Each structure stands twice: as structure tokens, then as C-alpha cells.
Amino acid sequence: MSQQQNNANEVWRKVKALEQVLNAQLPEAIAAAKLGKPGKMLSEVQKTAGERSALALSFPILQRENRKDVEVAWINIQISLSGNGVPHAAVDHAPLGAVMHVAHWACEFSFDYDAYIGFPADGWQPWRNREGRLLSWDESESPFGDEWLYSLQLDAVDSEAGLVECVVAPAIALLQGKALDEALPATLPGLLRYQDIDLADGARDLRIAQA
């Protein structure tokens, strides 16, 4: 096995370790916040040119409807090491490097069904850019309001403490409807700033602004 393959395997082991922490922490936080009943996590791997490039983790929130537990919303996590899940910098348009996307959607992430964070963003539904920190979309199906997305540098969340501070706590706070500055402060470690880019055809794209 080549050194490059060894390095790739070591990175993937770290990604899977983050998955284990999230699978322990997020459902517990959902229940503690009384948002609903946490469901079973779904996971899916994206491959680019035969190599593992991203991992999607989807955590359902269930609520009681007609005497049944139904999925009413999802907290979705996408860890992108390479491939089209990695945003580009605004200055030189270079891929940013490994990132973690955190989202509230009315459905789970799926690479197979093209329901995930992929760039360029010119084909996305129109978004609202809230101070570069949070992208949001109107959503009437979720009881928690708008769908949203924020993104982090992966190396800022490579520990259990980092995941709790940067993923679990902000996601729960946003679903609880807390103000942006309280739920997702500008000082959050690793938080990426999205910059809207106007394209010639009238569409928009997204880049990561320089810190």
C-alpha cells in the first residue's frame, strides 16, 4: 500500500471517529432540547474518481402525528474532503480544503439522489445570506421554520469538544429559534463566511470570503 493510500485511510478513520461522536451527541441533544424524538442516523459515502471524498450523516427529528412518529425535520452533516462539496475561495477560486457542512433540511442528505451540498451553487434555489455566516431558504414543511446551512473548516472540529461547540450547540440553538448572534456567533471557531457572486447570466454563486 502506498504512503498516499495510507494517508487517505488515516484521514478517513478520523472522519469515522467524528461520525461516532456525532451519533452519540446529536440525538442526545435533540431529546434534551425537547425538539422531538431522535431517529436513527443515516449515512452515505460519496466517491470521486474511485476515492472516498465525502460522508453524509442525516439525523431525523420525529414528532407524533396521528398516533405515529413521523420525520418532520433533519439535521444533516456533510464532511467533504474533496470533490464538489468543497467550496472555493473568493480571492483565487482555489478549493478551500476539507470542510463540514451543517444543515437543517426537511429531508435527509443523499448523494445518490442529488440532495446534498455541491458547488457551484448557481443551480441552487435562491438563498438569503445572513452576514456570510448562515444561508437560509423558505421552508413551510418543517416545524422549525426555514431550512439553513452553515459551514466549517474541518480541522476546527476534529475533537469531541469542537463538535459540541461548533456543530451540536449551534444546530440546536438555531432550531430553537435563537438569534443569529447567540446561536452562531461570528467568533465560532472555523466558521466560514460565504460571499455571494453575481454571474453574467443573472444567476448567483458562492465563494468563501477571506477571514
GISUL-V452962 format. One record per residue. N is the residue number from 1. SS is DSSP state (H for helix, E for strand, L for the rest). OMEGA is omega as a letter, one per 20 degrees, with the letter a starting at -180 (none if undefined). D_CENTER is the distance of its C-alpha to the mean C-alpha in Angstrom with 1 decimal. Layout:
BEGIN
N	SS	OMEGA	D_CENTER
N	SS	OMEGA	D_CENTER
END
This chain:
BEGIN
1	L	a	32.2
2	L	r	31.4
3	H	r	30.0
4	H	r	27.1
5	H	r	26.3
6	H	r	26.7
7	H	r	24.2
8	H	r	21.7
9	H	r	22.4
10	H	r	22.1
11	H	a	18.6
12	H	r	17.5
13	H	r	19.3
14	H	r	17.2
15	H	a	14.0
16	H	r	15.7
17	H	r	16.8
18	H	r	13.3
19	H	a	12.8
20	H	r	16.1
21	H	r	15.4
22	H	a	12.2
23	H	r	14.4
24	H	a	17.1
25	H	a	15.6
26	H	r	13.1
27	H	r	15.8
28	H	a	18.4
29	H	r	16.7
30	H	r	16.3
31	H	a	20.0
32	H	r	21.1
33	L	r	19.8
34	L	r	21.6
35	L	a	18.8
36	L	r	20.1
37	E	r	20.6
38	E	r	17.7
39	L	a	17.9
40	L	r	17.6
41	L	r	14.4
42	E	r	14.0
43	E	a	13.1
44	E	a	13.7
45	E	r	14.4
46	E	r	14.5
47	E	r	17.7
48	E	a	18.9
49	L	r	22.7
50	L	a	23.0
51	E	r	20.7
52	E	a	17.5
53	E	a	14.9
54	E	r	11.5
55	E	r	10.5
56	E	r	8.5
57	E	a	8.9
58	E	a	9.5
59	E	a	11.4
60	E	r	14.0
61	E	a	15.8
62	E	r	19.5
63	E	a	22.3
64	E	r	25.9
65	E	a	27.3
66	L	r	30.8
67	L	r	31.1
68	E	r	28.1
69	E	a	24.7
70	E	r	22.3
71	E	a	18.5
72	E	a	17.9
73	E	a	14.1
74	E	r	10.9
75	E	a	8.1
76	E	r	5.6
77	E	r	4.0
78	E	r	4.8
79	E	a	7.4
80	E	r	9.5
81	L	a	13.0
82	L	r	14.7
83	H	a	15.2
84	H	r	13.8
85	H	a	10.1
86	L	r	11.5
87	L	a	12.4
88	E	r	16.0
89	E	a	17.9
90	L	a	19.9
91	L	a	23.1
92	L	r	23.7
93	L	r	21.0
94	L	r	20.4
95	E	a	17.1
96	L	a	15.4
97	L	a	14.9
98	L	a	12.3
99	E	r	8.9
100	E	r	5.7
101	E	r	2.4
102	E	a	2.2
103	E	r	4.4
104	E	r	8.1
105	E	r	9.9
106	L	r	13.5
107	L	r	12.9
108	L	r	11.1
109	L	r	9.4
110	E	r	12.4
111	L	a	13.4
112	L	a	16.9
113	L	r	16.7
114	L	r	14.8
115	E	a	12.0
116	L	a	8.9
117	L	a	7.7
118	L	a	11.1
119	L	j	13.4
120	L	a	15.9
121	L	a	14.7
122	L	r	18.3
123	L	a	18.0
124	L	r	15.3
125	L	a	16.6
126	L	a	17.7
127	L	r	15.4
128	E	a	16.3
129	E	a	15.4
130	E	r	15.9
131	L	r	17.4
132	L	a	14.9
133	L	a	12.5
134	E	r	10.9
135	E	a	11.0
136	E	a	12.4
137	E	r	14.3
138	L	a	17.3
139	L	a	17.0
140	L	a	20.1
141	L	a	19.3
142	L	r	17.0
143	L	a	19.2
144	L	r	16.6
145	L	a	17.0
146	L	r	14.8
147	E	a	11.5
148	E	a	9.1
149	E	r	6.1
150	E	a	6.3
151	E	a	6.1
152	E	r	8.3
153	E	a	11.1
154	H	a	11.0
155	H	r	14.5
156	H	a	14.0
157	H	a	12.3
158	L	r	14.8
159	L	r	16.6
160	H	r	16.6
161	H	r	17.5
162	H	r	14.7
163	H	r	12.1
164	H	a	14.0
165	H	a	14.4
166	H	a	11.1
167	H	a	8.7
168	H	a	11.2
169	H	r	13.6
170	H	a	11.6
171	H	r	9.7
172	H	a	13.2
173	H	r	15.0
174	H	r	13.2
175	H	r	14.0
176	L	r	17.4
177	L	a	17.9
178	L	a	18.5
179	L	a	19.1
180	H	a	16.6
181	H	r	18.7
182	H	a	18.8
183	H	a	15.2
184	L	a	13.5
185	L	a	16.5
186	L	a	17.0
187	L	a	18.1
188	L	a	15.0
189	L	r	15.1
190	L	a	13.1
191	E	a	11.6
192	L	r	11.7
193	L	r	13.9
194	E	r	13.6
195	E	r	17.1
196	E	r	18.3
197	E	r	20.7
198	E	a	23.5
199	L	a	24.7
200	L	a	28.4
201	L	r	28.0
202	L	r	26.6
203	L	r	23.0
204	E	r	20.2
205	E	a	17.7
206	E	r	15.3
207	E	r	15.9
208	E	a	15.0
209	L	r	17.9
210	L	a	20.0
211	L	none	19.7
END
